[in-house]
Amino acid sequence: MAKKDKQQAATKKQVIVETKKGKKGIALGIGIAALIIAFVGIVIFSGGDSRFKPVEAEAGIVRLPVSEINDGYAHYYTYKSSRGSINFFVLRSSDGVIRAAFDACDVCYREKKGYRQEGDYMVCNNCGQRFLSTQINVIRGGCNPAPLDRYVEGQYLVFKASDIEKGRIYF
């Protein structure tokens, strides 16, 4: 009998140990899930994409130093209006013209994925269509980046806040 009692005791002990291990695994899984949820919440509520540099208007005008955008790379900005953020990008295209467009288009804007730069092209992050940088602000509609009016004044690229506000429909 003693041998049988020892086997039962060993089996019971093993069940208790395995149950504790299972509970630790569940607790660890819940902890990891909570951290992931917290991280996602921070990203969403902190304004999301850190590639967007905030800009503000003074007397209805937004000014960006031309020297900041002369490198041929897309630079992303966000304008905080009273009705939310409006995102746009600026780049000096391969033909030397400084171009600007909302980080959205007439077709894919609902997905809120915007564009990325690949060489001399801006590529829609939703549908993958590619747009030659020299055609930004030239071709309108469809999946082309929605043009944003701008002009150069001295050492600044200038936008009217009212023109940026027109892009609110995309965001």
C-alpha positions in Angstrom: 0.0 0.0 0.0 2.8 2.4 0.8 4.1 2.2 -2.7 0.7 2.9 -4.2 0.2 5.9 -1.8 3.6 7.3 -2.8 2.7 7.0 -6.5 -0.6 8.7 -5.9 1.1 11.5 -3.9 3.7 11.9 -6.7 1.0 12.1 -9.3 -1.0 14.6 -7.3 2.1 16.7 -6.8 2.9 16.6 -10.5 -0.7 17.8 -11.3 -0.4 20.7 -8.8 3.0 21.7 -10.3 1.7 21.6 -13.9 -1.4 23.6 -12.9 0.8 26.3 -11.4 2.9 26.4 -14.5 -0.2 26.7 -16.7 -1.5 29.6 -14.5 1.9 31.3 -14.8 1.8 30.9 -18.6 -1.7 32.4 -18.7 -0.7 35.3 -16.5 2.4 35.9 -18.7 0.2 35.9 -21.8 -2.3 38.3 -20.3 0.6 40.6 -19.2 2.1 40.6 -22.8 -1.3 41.3 -24.3 -1.8 44.2 -21.9 1.6 45.7 -22.9 0.7 45.4 -26.6 -2.6 47.1 -26.1 -1.0 49.9 -24.1 1.6 50.5 -26.8 -1.0 50.6 -29.5 -3.1 53.1 -27.4 -0.1 55.3 -26.9 0.7 55.3 -30.7 -3.0 56.1 -31.5 -3.5 58.8 -28.9 -0.2 60.5 -29.3 -0.9 61.4 -32.9 0.3 58.2 -34.5 2.9 58.5 -37.2 6.1 60.2 -35.9 7.3 61.0 -39.4 4.9 64.0 -39.5 6.4 67.2 -38.2 3.8 69.6 -36.8 3.4 73.0 -38.4 1.4 76.1 -37.4 0.1 79.1 -39.1 0.9 82.7 -38.2 -1.6 85.2 -39.5 -3.1 82.5 -41.7 0.3 81.5 -43.3 2.4 78.4 -42.9 6.1 78.9 -43.8 8.7 76.2 -44.2 12.4 76.9 -44.8 13.3 75.9 -48.4 16.7 74.7 -47.0 14.8 72.1 -45.0 13.3 70.5 -48.1 16.0 70.9 -50.8 17.3 67.4 -50.5 15.0 65.5 -52.9 13.4 63.6 -50.2 9.7 63.7 -49.2 9.2 65.6 -45.9 5.9 65.0 -44.1 4.0 67.6 -42.1 0.8 67.8 -40.1 -1.3 70.9 -39.6 -3.5 70.8 -36.6 -6.8 72.5 -37.3 -9.7 73.0 -35.0 -11.3 70.0 -36.7 -8.3 67.6 -36.6 -5.0 67.0 -38.2 -4.3 67.5 -41.9 -1.3 65.7 -43.3 0.8 66.7 -46.3 4.2 66.1 -47.9 6.7 68.4 -49.6 9.6 67.5 -51.9 11.9 69.0 -54.5 11.3 66.8 -57.5 14.0 65.8 -59.9 13.2 68.8 -62.2 14.0 71.2 -59.3 10.4 72.2 -58.5 9.2 72.2 -54.9 6.0 70.3 -54.9 3.4 69.7 -52.2 0.4 67.4 -51.9 -1.9 66.1 -49.2 -0.8 62.7 -47.9 -4.0 61.3 -49.5 -5.9 61.0 -52.8 -9.4 61.0 -54.1 -9.6 57.2 -54.2 -7.7 55.7 -51.3 -8.0 58.4 -48.6 -10.5 56.4 -46.6 -7.7 53.9 -45.8 -5.6 56.7 -44.3 -2.4 55.1 -45.5 -0.8 58.0 -47.5 2.3 57.7 -49.6 5.9 56.7 -49.3 8.8 57.7 -51.5 10.7 55.2 -53.6 13.4 57.0 -55.5 11.8 59.6 -57.9 8.3 58.1 -57.2 5.7 58.6 -54.6 3.9 55.3 -54.0 0.4 54.9 -52.6 0.6 52.7 -49.4 -2.9 51.4 -50.1 -3.0 50.4 -53.8 0.7 50.5 -54.7 0.3 52.9 -57.7 3.5 54.9 -58.4 3.6 58.6 -59.3 6.6 60.3 -60.8 7.6 63.2 -58.5 7.6 65.7 -61.4 3.9 65.0 -61.9 2.8 66.0 -58.4 0.7 69.1 -58.5 0.4 68.6 -62.3 -1.9 65.6 -62.6 -5.0 65.6 -60.4 -7.7 63.2 -59.4 -7.8 59.4 -59.1 -5.1 58.0 -56.9 -2.7 60.9 -57.6 -1.6 62.7 -54.5 -4.1 65.5 -54.0 -2.3 68.8 -54.9 -1.7 71.5 -52.3 -1.2 75.1 -53.5 2.1 76.6 -52.4 4.6 79.3 -53.5 8.1 80.2 -52.8 8.7 83.6 -51.1 12.4 84.3 -50.5 13.8 81.5 -48.4 10.4 80.0 -47.5 7.9 77.7 -49.0 4.5 79.3 -48.2 1.1 77.9 -47.8 -2.2 79.6 -47.0 -3.8 78.0 -44.0 -7.1 78.1 -45.8 -5.6 76.0 -48.7 -4.4 73.4 -46.2 -7.8 73.4 -44.5 -9.3 72.4 -47.9 -7.6 69.1 -47.5 -9.7 68.4 -44.4 -12.0 66.2 -46.5 -9.3 63.6 -46.8 -8.7 63.3 -43.1 
